Amino acid sequence: MDNKSLGSRGEEAAALYLVRHGYKILERNFRVPTGEIDIVAGQGDILVFAEVKTRRTERCGFPAQAVNYHKQQKIIQTAKWFLRQRHLEERPCRFDVLEVYAHGENCHIRHIIGAFEA
């Protein structure tokens, strides 16, 4: 499986995980000039901007480590764009990371709530 297919599989598993845990998926792969957000979800009145990182192993470190300062800033700017487009600037929001470990046919997910702040 190539990296693109692995990433798509991880995003699908993460979206299903969020739905099973009571989140409502509002948008997937939201793209604007500043970047992309994998999943935008609602949890009650909170908007959750979720970055999904999928790996087969931890050989190169934990997946969340790939969400470095530069990546966080791109996600924050993209989230601001999302909020402005929908006139939701006053809505509370947070930034989560979902680490997806793909093992054969199974996926294990570690959900890091509030992984970073704007």
C-alpha positions in Angstrom: 0.0 0.0 0.0 1.5 3.4 -1.0 1.5 6.4 1.4 -1.5 8.1 -0.3 -3.6 5.0 0.1 -2.4 4.5 3.7 -3.3 8.2 4.5 -6.8 7.8 3.0 -7.3 4.6 4.9 -6.2 6.4 8.1 -8.5 9.4 7.5 -11.5 7.1 6.9 -10.7 5.1 10.1 -10.4 8.4 12.1 -13.7 9.8 10.7 -15.5 6.5 11.8 -13.8 6.7 15.2 -15.0 10.3 15.7 -18.6 9.4 14.7 -18.6 6.4 17.0 -17.5 8.8 19.8 -20.4 11.2 19.3 -18.8 13.7 16.9 -20.6 15.0 13.8 -18.4 15.2 10.7 -18.9 18.6 9.1 -16.3 18.5 6.4 -13.4 16.4 5.2 -10.3 17.6 3.4 -11.1 21.3 3.7 -8.7 23.0 1.3 -7.9 26.6 0.8 -4.7 28.4 -0.2 -3.2 28.3 3.3 -3.5 24.5 3.6 -5.8 21.6 4.4 -7.6 20.3 7.4 -8.3 16.6 7.3 -11.5 16.6 9.4 -13.7 19.4 10.7 -16.1 18.0 13.3 -18.6 19.2 15.8 -18.7 18.0 19.4 -21.7 19.8 21.0 -21.0 23.5 20.4 -17.2 23.0 19.9 -15.7 22.9 16.4 -12.9 20.4 16.2 -10.2 20.7 13.6 -8.5 17.3 13.4 -5.2 16.4 11.8 -4.9 12.7 11.0 -1.4 11.1 10.9 -1.2 7.4 9.8 1.8 5.2 10.2 2.5 1.5 10.0 5.1 1.6 12.8 6.6 4.0 15.3 10.1 3.5 13.7 10.2 7.2 12.7 8.6 8.4 15.9 5.0 8.9 17.0 2.7 10.2 14.2 1.8 13.3 16.2 5.4 14.4 16.1 4.9 15.2 12.4 2.5 18.0 13.5 5.3 20.4 14.2 5.1 24.1 14.8 5.1 25.0 11.1 2.3 22.4 10.4 0.3 23.7 13.4 0.5 27.3 12.1 -0.8 26.2 8.7 -3.7 24.3 10.3 -4.5 27.4 12.5 -4.5 29.7 9.4 -6.7 27.3 7.5 -9.1 27.0 10.5 -9.4 30.8 10.6 -10.3 30.7 6.9 -13.0 28.1 7.6 -14.4 30.1 10.5 -14.5 33.3 8.4 -16.2 31.6 5.4 -19.0 30.3 7.6 -19.2 33.4 9.9 -18.3 31.2 12.9 -15.5 33.4 14.3 -17.1 33.3 17.8 -17.6 29.6 17.9 -15.3 27.8 20.4 -12.8 25.5 18.7 -9.9 23.2 19.4 -7.2 21.3 17.5 -6.9 17.6 17.9 -4.5 15.0 16.4 -5.5 11.5 15.6 -2.7 9.0 15.4 -3.7 6.0 13.3 -1.6 2.9 13.4 -2.4 0.6 10.5 -1.7 -3.1 11.3 -2.9 -5.3 8.5 -6.6 -5.0 8.3 -6.9 -3.3 11.7 -6.3 0.3 12.8 -5.5 1.5 16.3 -6.3 5.1 17.0 -4.9 7.4 19.6 -6.9 10.6 19.9 -5.0 13.6 21.3 -7.6 16.1 22.4 -6.4 19.7 22.4 -3.0 18.7 20.9 -2.1 22.3 20.3 -3.6 25.8 20.7 -4.1 28.8 18.4 
